[in-house]
């Protein structure tokens, strides 16, 4: 008789909490091809990567809104400095805000194709 997998599994139809030894044939280190720790680890990593990708897709609209809010804040700061030059604390701050605003506009134009 061949050696069986040493993993314990829930027996189908035996009720809650009933466990038995896996009936598959052991192929490596006493485990079958389904229950070997390396295979289980790889399978769980694949599931985690799939979940992370789906989560990123779900969160994409919220991430885009947050990015737009940051861009809007930068642009409003630039407009405030341009409209009221006395509000700038320093010339360096005004230059930094203007540079950031121009970078935001360049990014927007590259995304939309405006020139």
TAQUIWO-V758077 format. One record per pair of residues at least 12 apart in sequence whose ideal C-beta (glycine too) atoms are under 6 Angstrom apart, sorted by the first residue. I is the first residue (numbers start at 1). J is the second residue. Records with the same first field share a line. If there is no record, write none. Layout:
I=J, J
This chain:
2=25
3=26
4=21
5=22, 24, 26, 31, 32, 35
6=30
7=22, 35
8=21
9=22
22=35
71=104
74=100, 101, 104
75=101
77=97
78=97, 98, 101
81=94, 97
